[in-house]
Amino acid sequence: MLLDEPFTGVDAAVRESIVAVLDDLKRAGMTVLASTHDLGLATRQFELVLLLNRHVVGYGPPSKS
C-alpha cells in the first residue's frame, strides 16, 4: 500500500486510528510505504525509514534514542 501524507490534517484520534490500521496491515503481511514530514511518527511507527533531500540522506531502521 502506498500512502502520501496520511497523517496530514487529521487530529490525534484519527492519527491513532490510522496507526492502528497500519499495524493490522503489517501483522497481515502487507507492505506499507508512506510519505510523511513527521519524523517523530516515522521513527515510532515504521521499521525502515528513507530520508530524502534531493538525494538519499539516510536509510535504515530508525534510531530509537
C-alpha positions, 0 to 999 in steps of 0.5 A: 500500500502506498500512502502520501501524507496520511497523517496530514490534517487529521487530529490525534484520534484519527492519527491513532486510528490510522496507526492502528490500521497500519499495524493490522496491515503489517501483522497481515503481511502487507507492505506499507510505504508512506510519505510523511514530514513527521519524523517523530511518527516515522521513527515510532511507527515504521521499521525502515525509514528513507530520508530524502533531500534531493538525494538519499540522506539516510536509510535504515531502521530508525534510531530509537534514542 
